[in-house]
Amino acid sequence: MSSAGKNWDQYVINAEEVARTSGFRELKDRIVALSFDLENPVVADIGSGTGLLTLALADRAQKVWAIDISERMADYLRAKSSSAGFANVETVVASAVSLPLVDDSVDIVVSNYCYHHLSDDDKRRAISEAFRVLRPGGRFVFGDMMFSVSVVDPRDRELLASKIRSISSRGIPGLARIVKNAARYATGRWEKPARSDWWASALADAGFTDVRVEPLEHEGGFAAAICPSDSDKVYRPLRDCSEIEIAEPIAARG
Ligand SMILES: C[S@@+](CC[C@H](N)C(=O)[O-])C[C@H]1O[C@@H](n2cnc3c(N)ncnc32)[C@H](O)[C@@H]1O
């Protein structure tokens, strides 16, 4: 199944390898640290991949909904979670922009490196979905790529330059990769990271409070926000977005 043209079913091994890198493990530790003081939370992991966050949270959670657009990622994670002995992990094939969960049913929504694959309109839809499913007072905590392809901002400029340096140091294959990435960027098929200030205002626009977004030293960033308490939680559905992605039906998984 694809998201914005990418067939994620073909990237399971790649996702598993990336999940083992120190950068991803550090992000996982930060996200998990902000979730562990809650007792028996119900968690939703969006773009769960091969389970970096899901498996780290499952032993203290009442339930983890591991939601991913790729059936193969879900299959892989189901096997891993079963090998870890978790009966409380439910893998669901669905899109971040349409979560098959009822309103106010989740204590923590987590995600890592999923949202930069969505257009900005879809990122807003995904934020709105996280807001809808969170119970009042619940938390939204995620890591993602956070920068823009720009030479104006010094951090963006330095990140872009260091990426180009690192890829071009690989010689001809590296240069070919730069050309390929430039073409993908020009045609809207490259990743679509947003800057940390974009995330801060999009989270606030959706109604989240206590919004904290922190660009990290590398290309990544970390965000945390709280869903307001009962009387202040006002869900604002997004109606006028250009591309609408329809979620797959829930695949019941035992
Ligand atoms: C880079 S991987 C990250 C996986 C995992 N969160 C981790 O940190 O190891 C991105 C994941 O997002 C999933 N994904 C991409 N677009 C999605 C969408 N629209 N809704 C749900 N999942 C999506 C992909 O299938 C993939 O598993």
Ligand as a Chemical Component Dictionary entry (heavy atoms), coordinates in Angstrom:
data_LIG
# 
_chem_comp.id                   LIG 
_chem_comp.type                 NON-POLYMER 
_chem_comp.pdbx_formal_charge   0 
_chem_comp.three_letter_code    LIG 
# 
loop_
_chem_comp_atom.comp_id 
_chem_comp_atom.atom_id 
_chem_comp_atom.alt_atom_id 
_chem_comp_atom.type_symbol 
_chem_comp_atom.charge 
_chem_comp_atom.model_Cartn_x 
_chem_comp_atom.model_Cartn_y 
_chem_comp_atom.model_Cartn_z 
_chem_comp_atom.pdbx_ordinal 
LIG C1  C1  C 0  10.619 5.953 8.622  1  
LIG S1  S1  S 1  9.385  4.801 9.057  2  
LIG C2  C2  C 0  9.352  5.017 10.843 3  
LIG C3  C3  C 0  8.837  3.789 11.566 4  
LIG C4  C4  C 0  8.861  3.841 13.081 5  
LIG N1  N1  N 0  7.995  4.868 13.603 6  
LIG C5  C5  C 0  10.271 4.029 13.591 7  
LIG O1  O1  O 0  10.535 5.065 14.221 8  
LIG O2  O2  O -1 11.091 3.135 13.405 9  
LIG C6  C6  C 0  7.879  5.613 8.543  10 
LIG C7  C7  C 0  6.638  4.753 8.755  11 
LIG O3  O3  O 0  5.487  5.547 8.504  12 
LIG C8  C8  C 0  4.558  4.760 7.779  13 
LIG N2  N2  N 0  3.672  5.670 7.046  14 
LIG C9  C9  C 0  3.952  6.433 5.954  15 
LIG N3  N3  N 0  2.880  7.156 5.607  16 
LIG C10 C10 C 0  1.897  6.854 6.494  17 
LIG C11 C11 C 0  0.556  7.279 6.674  18 
LIG N4  N4  N 0  -0.014 8.170 5.856  19 
LIG N5  N5  N 0  -0.151 6.768 7.701  20 
LIG C12 C12 C 0  0.392  5.838 8.524  21 
LIG N6  N6  N 0  1.660  5.397 8.404  22 
LIG C13 C13 C 0  2.403  5.896 7.415  23 
LIG C14 C14 C 0  5.408  3.877 6.878  24 
LIG O4  O4  O 0  4.729  2.743 6.419  25 
LIG C15 C15 C 0  6.560  3.553 7.818  26 
LIG O5  O5  O 0  6.296  2.400 8.555  27 
# 
loop_
_chem_comp_bond.comp_id 
_chem_comp_bond.atom_id_1 
_chem_comp_bond.atom_id_2 
_chem_comp_bond.value_order 
_chem_comp_bond.pdbx_ordinal 
LIG C1  S1  SING 1  
LIG S1  C2  SING 2  
LIG S1  C6  SING 3  
LIG C2  C3  SING 4  
LIG C3  C4  SING 5  
LIG C4  N1  SING 6  
LIG C4  C5  SING 7  
LIG C5  O1  DOUB 8  
LIG C5  O2  SING 9  
LIG C6  C7  SING 10 
LIG C7  O3  SING 11 
LIG C7  C15 SING 12 
LIG O3  C8  SING 13 
LIG C8  N2  SING 14 
LIG C8  C14 SING 15 
LIG N2  C9  SING 16 
LIG N2  C13 SING 17 
LIG C9  N3  DOUB 18 
LIG N3  C10 SING 19 
LIG C10 C11 SING 20 
LIG C10 C13 DOUB 21 
LIG C11 N4  SING 22 
LIG C11 N5  DOUB 23 
LIG N5  C12 SING 24 
LIG C12 N6  DOUB 25 
LIG N6  C13 SING 26 
LIG C14 O4  SING 27 
LIG C14 C15 SING 28 
LIG C15 O5  SING 29 
# 
